[in-house]
């Protein structure tokens, strides 16, 4: 019996190369931090989600913009790409710095994978609902 391959986001080679190039330019410890966040996202998104560069940062698309992440001089950020998402998760993100549409965290400490996965699942559900409403309503 063959082992089932782990699901991964499917992306065009040039999009994946652009994400890899972005990450390669990020100095440690932020690179390792972003790779951890990316791994949590990849483990959660549907198989037909894609990775890309959006607004100059690595992002995932699934029935529209899904989430993004980036490194800055003094912090890393997770972008849920949803105006309401940080409010919806207010209790879980209260120990992190938030700014308009972004969840900031230390360069050397990734967001907890469980939080990233919960937020990604919520964004997938939002995009699926929006897509269903747009195509059937």
C-alpha positions in Angstrom: 0.0 0.0 0.0 1.4 3.4 -1.0 1.7 6.2 1.4 -0.5 9.2 0.5 1.5 12.2 -0.3 1.1 15.2 2.0 -1.1 17.8 0.4 0.6 21.0 -0.6 -0.6 24.2 -2.1 -0.3 24.0 -5.9 1.5 27.0 -7.4 3.0 27.9 -10.8 6.7 27.4 -10.7 7.4 31.1 -11.2 5.1 32.0 -8.3 6.8 29.4 -6.0 10.2 30.7 -7.1 9.2 34.2 -6.2 8.1 33.1 -2.7 11.4 31.1 -2.2 13.4 34.2 -3.4 11.6 36.4 -0.9 12.3 34.0 1.9 16.0 33.6 0.9 16.5 37.4 1.3 15.1 37.4 4.8 17.8 37.3 7.4 17.7 34.9 10.4 16.0 34.5 12.8 13.1 36.0 10.8 13.5 33.5 7.9 13.1 30.5 10.2 10.1 32.2 11.9 8.4 32.8 8.5 9.1 29.3 7.3 7.4 28.0 10.4 4.3 30.2 9.7 4.4 29.1 6.1 4.5 25.4 7.1 1.4 25.9 9.3 -0.5 27.6 6.5 0.5 25.0 3.9 -0.6 22.2 6.3 -4.1 23.8 6.5 -5.0 25.3 3.1 -7.0 23.2 0.6 -5.0 21.4 -1.9 -6.0 23.8 -4.7 -4.8 26.9 -2.9 -1.8 28.6 -4.4 1.2 30.5 -3.1 2.2 33.8 -4.7 3.6 37.2 -4.0 0.9 39.7 -3.3 1.5 43.3 -2.3 5.3 42.4 -2.2 4.9 39.6 0.3 4.3 35.9 0.3 0.7 35.0 0.3 -1.8 32.3 -0.4 -4.8 32.5 -2.6 -7.9 30.3 -2.4 -11.1 31.6 -4.1 -9.5 35.0 -3.7 -6.8 36.4 -1.4 -6.5 34.2 1.7 -3.6 35.2 4.0 -0.1 36.6 3.7 3.0 36.9 5.9 6.1 39.1 5.8 9.2 40.2 7.7 10.0 43.7 8.6 13.0 45.3 10.4 11.6 44.9 13.9 8.9 42.2 13.6 7.1 39.7 11.4 3.5 40.0 10.4 0.6 37.7 9.5 -2.0 39.3 7.3 -5.4 37.6 7.5 -6.6 39.7 4.5 -10.0 40.2 6.2 -11.1 43.3 8.0 -13.0 41.4 10.6 -10.6 38.5 11.3 -8.6 40.1 14.0 -11.8 41.2 15.8 -13.1 37.6 15.5 -10.0 36.3 17.2 -9.6 39.2 19.7 -9.2 36.9 22.7 -6.6 34.7 21.0 -4.5 37.6 19.6 -4.7 39.8 22.7 -1.0 39.1 23.6 0.2 40.1 20.2 0.6 43.6 18.7 -2.0 44.3 16.1 -2.3 47.0 13.5 -4.8 47.6 10.8 -5.2 44.2 9.2 -2.0 42.7 10.6 -0.9 40.6 13.5 2.7 41.3 14.5 5.0 39.0 16.3 8.8 38.8 17.2 11.4 38.1 14.5 12.5 35.1 16.5 9.2 33.7 17.7 6.6 32.3 15.3 2.9 32.6 15.9 1.6 29.4 17.5 0.8 27.0 14.7 -2.6 26.2 16.3 -3.5 29.9 16.0 -2.3 30.2 12.4 -4.3 27.1 11.4 -7.5 28.3 13.1 -7.2 31.7 11.4 -6.5 30.0 8.0 -9.5 27.7 8.4 -11.7 30.7 9.2 -10.4 32.5 6.2 -11.0 29.5 3.9 -14.6 29.4 5.2 -15.0 33.1 4.6 -13.8 32.8 1.0 -15.9 29.7 0.3 -19.0 31.5 1.6 -18.2 34.6 -0.4 -17.5 32.5 -3.5 -20.8 30.6 -3.1 -22.7 33.8 -2.6 -21.1 35.4 -5.7 -21.7 32.4 -7.9 -25.2 31.5 -6.7 -26.7 34.7 -5.4 
